[in-house]
Amino acid sequence: MTPLTSTDTPARTLAPALARALADDLAGRLLLPGDDGFEAASTPWNLAVRQPVAAVVEATDADDVAATVRHARAAGLAVAAQSTGHGASGDVAGTILLRTRALDGVEVDPAGRTARVGAGASWGAVQTAAAPHGLTTLLGSAPGVGAVGYTLGGGLGWFSRAHGLAADHVRSFDVVDARGERATVTAASDPELFWALRGGGGDLAVVTSMEIDLVEVPAFSGGKVVWPATHAGDVLDAFRGVTATAPPELSLWLSRVEAPGGPAVVVLHAAYLGDARAARELLAPFAAVPGTLGPDVDAAVGPVALADVGDITSDPTDPAAGRSRAELLRGIDDAAVARLFTSPVAPLLMLQLRHLGGALADPGAGAGALGAIAEPYLLYAFGLAFEPGLAAAVGHRLEALPAELAATAALRKPATFLAPGESAAAAYDDAALARLRELKRARDPQGTVRGSYPLLP
């Protein structure tokens, strides 16, 4: 795994004539290195990732997106679209960074149970608009993540066990293609590109908005329970038992957390598409583990408003520097998994097991590029990287994980869990990867559109 930070300088710069022509065609703003605001505009949410881009365009609408792509194509440059930068890889040297944050419109149709979502809208904004109607999006745990970027990578979150990937619920994409032309992509209008955009990442077209299906939720409950790390083995045993028979409406994430200056703890996060009483009954094996730090299972698990799904994990909302790695697991009976969860995780901040399965494993459900996810668990590891020594130590620890998990890891992961230094090839099976690469060569032979994880090596 290569460092997240980079000392590279932009491989290309915008010629003055190109800069003037592009700026004249924009309703938004063009920023060049040295301009006031350039550093802030080119910095992603993950502060450990440096983006040595040639320019930043802050688009105000889809016309700005199209103009940027046309000018970049004519100049032989690439365009990298980005809303928040939660999934930034740093592989953008010399590109024009296209910030889509202003394209943040959200329109909910309660009767049709759909929403039209702009490229700059966060899941929190979409969820806030849908929740008053008893509807939910298929968001992840962090409301601040961009909805479109998350969906292009597949989108695996709290409700995926019951309803599959977020990408499986897209009706249409409004895009700007590699020639700078606008189009609406549906299963009928362009089935190959529609398949690819649902989980194939952002390397094929710039998405300006999407229409998605929403899910009706009569009741929702969840909560967080914390134990000292000395109880890690017992909590992991309960996790194994509950997840072996859990209905798809129940999603559980188990974390071992060692925050600087704090005690080592084990944390259970639970989300249930149903009432709190039923959730507590399903979680009864956890209630038998004593010594909770704070509310026990019965007190911690209760009704949760759909607009407050993010409160279950309370993920950080402010930009931060971190490094991560994820691996799909064929099971958690392997001794290595138990050892990881019952041993100190430093210099990492967290190791997390997420229960998958359910609709994710249904071969008929994964109609997009990622396909079905047969593996029942995902391991997610994260460490802080706010100074070079810590970043290096975290990186070395993350690099060691695949070898430790060799007996149970599938050595692949959903596209939204790719980390800087990894390749798109780690997210797809051979057939899907070949299909995606063939489409990239056919639709964008110049490489004008640059996703966070390019399809071609």
C-alpha positions in Angstrom: 0.0 0.0 0.0 1.5 3.3 -1.1 1.4 6.4 1.1 -1.7 8.5 1.0 0.2 11.7 0.8 2.2 12.5 -2.3 5.1 14.8 -3.1 4.2 14.7 -6.8 3.7 18.0 -8.7 1.0 18.3 -11.3 2.0 16.4 -14.4 0.2 19.0 -16.6 -0.7 22.6 -16.1 -3.4 24.6 -17.8 -2.1 26.8 -20.6 -3.2 30.4 -20.1 -5.3 30.3 -23.2 -7.1 27.2 -22.0 -7.7 28.7 -18.6 -9.2 31.9 -20.1 -11.5 29.9 -22.4 -12.6 27.6 -19.7 -13.2 30.4 -17.2 -15.3 32.3 -19.8 -17.5 29.3 -20.3 -18.3 28.8 -16.6 -21.0 30.2 -14.4 -18.9 28.8 -11.5 -15.3 29.4 -10.5 -12.0 28.3 -11.9 -9.1 28.2 -9.4 -5.4 27.7 -10.4 -2.4 27.0 -8.1 -1.6 30.1 -6.3 -5.1 31.5 -6.3 -6.9 32.4 -3.1 -9.0 29.4 -2.1 -7.1 26.9 -4.3 -5.6 24.9 -1.5 -9.0 24.6 0.3 -10.8 23.7 -2.8 -8.3 21.0 -3.8 -8.2 19.4 -0.3 -10.5 16.3 0.2 -12.3 15.3 3.3 -9.5 12.9 4.2 -6.7 15.2 5.0 -4.1 12.5 4.6 -4.7 12.6 0.9 -2.9 15.2 -1.2 -4.4 16.1 -4.6 -1.8 17.7 -6.9 -4.3 18.9 -9.5 -3.7 21.4 -12.2 -6.9 23.3 -11.5 -10.2 23.2 -9.6 -13.5 24.0 -11.2 -16.3 24.7 -8.7 -19.3 23.9 -10.9 -22.7 25.5 -10.3 -24.7 23.3 -12.7 -24.5 20.5 -15.3 -23.6 23.0 -18.0 -20.4 23.8 -16.0 -19.6 20.1 -15.9 -20.1 19.7 -19.6 -17.9 22.8 -20.4 -15.1 21.5 -18.1 -15.1 18.1 -19.8 -15.1 19.6 -23.3 -12.2 21.9 -22.6 -10.2 19.2 -20.8 -10.7 16.8 -23.7 -9.6 19.3 -26.2 -6.4 19.9 -24.2 -5.7 16.3 -23.5 -6.3 16.6 -19.8 -8.5 14.5 -17.5 -11.3 15.6 -15.2 -11.8 14.1 -11.8 -15.2 14.7 -10.3 -15.5 15.0 -6.5 -18.1 16.2 -4.0 -16.9 15.7 -0.5 -13.7 13.7 -1.1 -14.4 11.0 1.5 -13.3 8.4 -1.0 -10.3 10.4 -2.5 -7.4 8.3 -3.6 -4.9 11.0 -4.6 -4.6 9.6 -8.1 -5.4 12.9 -9.7 -2.0 14.5 -10.6 -2.4 17.1 -13.3 -6.1 16.7 -13.7 -8.8 19.3 -13.4 -10.6 18.6 -10.2 -14.3 19.2 -10.7 -16.0 20.1 -7.5 -19.8 19.3 -7.6 -20.8 20.4 -4.2 -23.1 23.1 -5.5 -25.2 20.6 -7.4 -26.9 19.6 -4.2 -30.5 19.6 -5.1 -32.8 17.0 -3.5 -36.4 16.4 -4.7 -38.5 13.7 -3.0 -41.6 12.2 -4.6 -43.4 10.5 -1.6 -46.1 9.0 -3.8 -43.7 7.4 -6.2 -41.2 6.6 -3.4 -38.3 8.1 -5.4 -35.8 11.0 -5.0 -33.8 13.0 -7.5 -30.4 13.6 -6.0 -27.8 16.1 -7.2 -24.1 15.1 -7.4 -23.2 17.4 -4.5 -25.9 16.2 -2.1 -25.0 14.4 1.1 -26.8 11.4 2.3 -27.8 13.4 5.4 -29.7 15.9 3.2 -31.4 13.2 1.2 -32.4 11.3 4.4 -33.7 14.5 6.0 -36.0 15.1 3.0 -37.2 11.5 2.8 -37.7 10.7 6.5 -40.8 12.8 7.1 -42.6 10.6 4.7 -41.6 7.4 6.4 -39.1 6.7 3.7 -35.4 5.9 3.8 -32.5 6.0 1.5 -29.9 3.1 1.5 -27.3 5.3 3.1 -24.2 4.3 5.0 -23.3 5.3 8.6 -22.0 8.8 7.9 -24.6 11.3 6.7 -21.9 13.7 5.4 -20.8 11.3 2.6 -21.8 12.3 -0.9 -24.8 10.2 -2.1 -23.7 9.9 -5.7 -20.1 8.9 -5.1 -21.2 6.4 -2.6 -23.7 4.9 -5.0 -21.2 4.8 -7.9 -19.1 2.5 -5.8 -22.0 0.2 -5.0 -23.1 1.7 -1.6 -23.1 -0.8 1.3 -24.7 0.5 4.4 -27.1 -0.2 7.3 -30.1 -1.4 5.2 -28.1 -3.5 2.6 -28.8 -6.8 4.3 -32.5 -6.2 3.7 -32.5 -4.3 0.5 -29.1 -4.8 -1.2 -26.7 -2.2 -2.5 -27.7 1.4 -3.0 -26.7 1.1 -6.6 -29.3 -1.6 -7.1 -32.0 1.1 -6.4 -31.0 3.6 -9.1 -33.6 4.3 -11.8 -31.5 6.7 -13.9 -28.3 8.8 -14.0 -27.9 12.2 -15.6 -24.4 12.2 -16.9 -21.8 14.2 -18.9 -19.9 11.7 -21.0 -16.2 11.8 -22.0 -17.1 14.0 -25.0 -18.7 16.6 -22.8 -22.2 15.7 -23.9 -25.2 15.4 -21.5 -27.4 12.3 -21.4 -29.8 10.4 -19.2 -28.8 6.8 -18.7 -31.3 4.2 -17.9 -31.6 0.4 -18.3 -33.5 1.0 -21.5 -31.4 3.9 -23.0 -27.9 2.5 -22.4 -28.0 -0.8 -20.6 -24.2 -1.3 -20.7 -23.3 2.0 -19.1 -26.2 1.8 -16.7 -24.8 -1.6 -15.5 -21.4 -0.1 -15.2 -22.4 3.0 -13.2 -24.1 0.9 -10.6 -21.0 -0.1 -8.7 -18.3 0.5 -11.3 -17.1 3.7 -9.9 -16.7 7.2 -11.5 -14.3 6.4 -14.3 -16.8 6.2 -17.2 -18.9 9.4 -17.0 -19.4 12.4 -14.7 -22.8 11.9 -12.9 -24.6 15.2 -12.3 -27.7 13.7 -10.6 -29.5 10.4 -10.2 -33.0 9.2 -9.5 -33.3 6.5 -6.8 -36.0 4.4 -5.2 -36.7 5.0 -1.6 -37.8 2.3 0.9 -40.8 2.5 3.2 -39.9 1.9 6.9 -42.9 1.5 9.3 -40.5 1.3 12.3 -36.8 1.6 12.9 -34.7 1.0 16.0 -31.0 0.8 17.0 -28.3 1.8 19.4 -24.8 1.3 20.7 -23.5 -0.8 23.5 -20.0 -0.6 24.9 -17.9 -3.1 27.0 -14.3 -3.0 28.2 -11.9 -4.8 25.8 -11.4 -7.5 28.5 -14.9 -8.8 27.4 -13.9 -8.9 23.7 -14.0 -12.7 23.5 -17.4 -13.1 25.0 -18.9 -10.3 22.9 -17.3 -11.8 19.7 -18.9 -15.2 20.6 -22.3 -13.5 21.0 -21.7 -11.7 17.6 -21.0 -15.0 15.9 -24.1 -16.6 17.4 -26.5 -13.8 16.6 -25.3 -13.1 13.1 -25.5 -16.8 12.3 -29.3 -16.6 12.4 -30.1 -12.9 12.2 -33.0 -11.9 9.9 -32.0 -9.5 7.1 -33.7 -6.6 8.9 -31.0 -6.7 11.6 -27.5 -5.3 10.8 -24.7 -5.5 13.4 -21.3 -3.9 13.4 -18.8 -4.9 16.1 -15.7 -2.8 16.7 -12.6 -2.9 18.9 -11.6 0.7 19.5 -8.5 2.1 21.2 -8.7 5.9 21.1 -5.6 7.8 22.2 -5.7 8.4 25.9 -8.9 6.3 26.4 -9.6 2.8 27.5 -9.7 -0.1 25.0 -13.3 -1.0 24.4 -15.5 -3.2 22.3 -18.6 -1.5 20.7 -21.7 -3.1 19.2 -23.7 -0.9 16.8 -27.1 -2.3 15.9 -29.7 -1.2 13.3 -33.1 -2.9 13.0 -35.9 -2.3 10.5 -38.6 -3.0 13.0 -39.6 -2.1 16.6 -37.2 -1.9 19.5 -38.8 -4.7 21.5 -38.1 -7.2 18.6 -34.6 -5.8 18.3 -33.9 -6.4 22.0 -35.1 -10.0 21.7 -32.7 -10.7 18.8 -29.9 -9.1 20.8 -30.5 -11.1 24.0 -27.1 -13.0 23.8 -25.4 -9.7 24.1 -27.4 -8.8 27.1 -25.9 -11.9 28.8 -22.4 -10.4 28.6 -21.9 -8.3 31.7 -19.9 -5.2 32.4 -21.2 -2.7 29.9 -19.7 0.8 30.1 -22.9 2.8 30.2 -26.4 1.6 29.2 -26.9 -2.2 28.8 -28.6 -3.7 25.7 -32.2 -3.2 26.9 -31.5 0.5 27.7 -29.3 1.3 24.8 -31.5 -0.1 22.0 -34.6 1.9 21.3 -36.6 3.7 18.6 -34.5 5.9 16.2 -35.9 8.5 13.9 -35.1 7.9 10.3 -33.5 11.3 10.0 -31.1 10.4 12.9 -29.7 7.2 11.5 -26.2 8.8 11.7 -26.5 9.0 15.5 -26.1 5.2 15.8 -22.3 5.4 15.0 -21.8 9.2 15.3 -19.1 9.1 12.7 -16.9 12.2 12.6 -18.3 15.1 10.6 -15.2 17.3 10.4 -12.4 16.5 7.9 -9.6 14.3 9.4 -6.5 12.4 8.3 -6.7 8.7 8.3 -5.7 5.4 6.6 -7.9 2.4 6.2 -8.2 -1.1 4.7 -11.1 -3.4 4.2 -11.3 -7.1 3.4 -14.3 -9.4 2.8 -14.3 -12.4 5.0 -15.6 -15.9 4.3 -16.3 -16.3 8.0 -15.1 -15.3 11.5 -14.4 -18.7 12.9 -10.7 -18.4 11.9 -8.4 -18.0 14.8 -6.8 -15.0 13.3 -10.1 -13.0 13.6 -10.5 -13.9 17.2 -6.8 -13.0 17.9 -7.3 -9.6 16.2 -10.3 -8.8 18.3 -8.9 -10.0 21.6 -5.5 -8.3 21.2 -4.5 -4.6 21.2 -5.0 -3.0 17.8 -2.5 -0.1 18.2 -1.3 1.8 16.3 -4.8 1.4 14.6 -7.7 3.2 16.1 -10.3 0.6 15.2 -11.0 -2.8 13.8 -14.6 -3.4 12.8 -16.5 -6.5 11.7 -19.7 -5.8 9.7 -22.2 -8.5 9.1 -23.3 -8.8 5.5 -25.3 -11.5 3.8 -29.1 -11.3 3.3 -30.0 -9.5 0.1 -26.4 -8.8 -0.6 -25.7 -12.5 -1.3 -28.7 -13.0 -3.6 -27.3 -13.7 -7.0 -30.3 -12.1 -8.6 -30.1 -8.9 -6.6 -26.7 -7.5 -7.6 -27.5 -6.4 -11.1 -24.7 -3.8 -11.3 -21.0 -4.1 -11.8 -20.2 -5.4 -8.3 -22.7 -8.3 -8.5 -23.7 -10.2 -5.5 -21.5 -10.3 -2.4 -21.4 -13.8 -1.1 -19.0 -13.2 1.8 -20.9 -12.9 5.1 -18.6 -10.4 6.8 -16.4 -7.4 6.1 -13.4 -6.4 8.2 -12.7 -2.6 8.2 -9.5 -1.3 9.8 -8.8 2.4 10.4 -6.0 4.4 11.9 -5.3 8.1 12.4 -2.6 9.6 10.2 -2.2 13.2 11.3 1.6 13.1 11.5 4.1 11.2 9.4 5.4 8.7 12.1 1.9 7.6 13.0 0.8 7.4 9.4 3.7 5.2 8.6 3.0 2.9 11.6 -0.6 2.6 10.7 0.3 1.9 7.0 2.6 -1.0 8.0 -0.1 -2.4 10.3 -2.7 -2.3 7.5 -0.3 -3.9 5.0 0.1 -6.9 7.4 -3.6 -7.6 7.6 -4.1 -9.7 4.4 -1.3 -12.1 5.4 -2.8 -12.5 8.9 -6.3 -13.2 7.4 -5.1 -15.4 4.6 -7.2 -18.4 5.8 -10.5 -16.5 5.7 -10.1 -13.3 3.7 -11.5 -13.2 0.1 -8.8 -10.6 -0.8 -11.4 -8.3 -2.5 -13.7 -5.6 -1.3 -16.6 -3.4 -2.5 -15.4 -0.4 -4.5 -16.5 2.1 -1.8 -14.0 0.4 0.5 -11.0 0.7 -1.8 -8.1 2.7 -0.2 -5.3 4.8 -1.7 -2.7 2.6 -3.2 -5.2 -0.1 -4.2 -6.5 -0.8 -7.6 -10.0 -1.1 -9.0 -9.1 -4.7 -9.8 -9.5 -5.5 -6.1 -13.3 -4.8 -6.3 -14.5 -6.9 -9.2 -14.3 -10.4 -10.5 -12.4 -11.1 -13.7 -15.4 -11.0 -16.0 -16.8 -7.8 -14.6 -13.4 -6.1 -14.6 -12.9 -7.1 -18.3 -16.3 -5.8 -19.2 -15.7 -2.5 -17.4 -12.3 -2.0 -19.1 -13.8 -2.8 -22.5 -16.4 -0.1 -21.9 -13.8 2.4 -20.8 -11.7 1.8 -23.9 -14.8 2.2 -26.1 -16.4 5.2 -24.4 -13.4 7.1 -23.2 -10.2 6.1 -25.1 -8.6 9.4 -24.3 -9.0 8.9 -20.5 -10.8 12.3 -20.1 -12.9 11.1 -17.1 -10.8 10.0 -14.1 -12.4 8.1 -11.3 -10.8 7.8 -7.9 -9.7 4.3 -8.9 -9.2 4.2 -12.7 -10.3 1.1 -14.4 -7.3 0.8 -16.7 -3.9 0.2 -15.2 
